[in-house]
Amino acid sequence: MTSRRRLEKYGEDYQRPKIIDTSDLPVLLPALLLVLGVIALVAFLG
């Protein structure tokens, strides 16, 4: 049972949410790079 909010957001052809949504990739990629950069910086300094 899909909720009405999800149907409004994704439209009629709503599928099960994937682990990584390809439509969110332009948003997730810089955030992922930022997190990896912070981890690398902490590992380098520590």
C-alpha positions in Angstrom: 0.0 0.0 0.0 1.6 3.2 -1.1 0.7 6.4 0.7 -0.9 9.3 -1.1 2.1 11.5 -0.2 4.5 9.2 -2.0 2.2 9.0 -5.0 2.1 12.8 -5.2 5.8 13.0 -4.9 6.8 10.3 -7.4 3.8 10.1 -9.6 1.7 7.1 -10.7 4.7 5.0 -11.7 6.0 4.8 -8.1 8.3 1.8 -7.5 9.9 0.4 -4.4 12.6 2.9 -3.1 16.1 1.7 -4.2 19.1 1.9 -2.0 20.6 4.6 -4.2 18.1 6.6 -6.2 19.6 7.7 -9.5 17.5 10.9 -9.5 19.2 11.9 -6.2 22.7 11.3 -7.5 23.5 15.0 -8.4 22.6 15.8 -4.7 24.3 12.8 -3.1 27.6 12.9 -5.0 28.9 16.3 -3.6 27.8 15.3 -0.1 29.5 11.9 -0.4 32.7 13.6 -1.7 32.5 16.1 1.2 32.1 13.3 3.8 35.0 11.3 2.2 37.1 14.4 2.2 36.4 15.0 5.9 37.2 11.4 6.8 40.4 11.6 4.8 41.4 14.8 6.5 40.8 13.4 10.0 42.7 10.2 9.1 45.6 12.3 7.8 45.8 14.7 10.7 45.1 12.0 13.3 
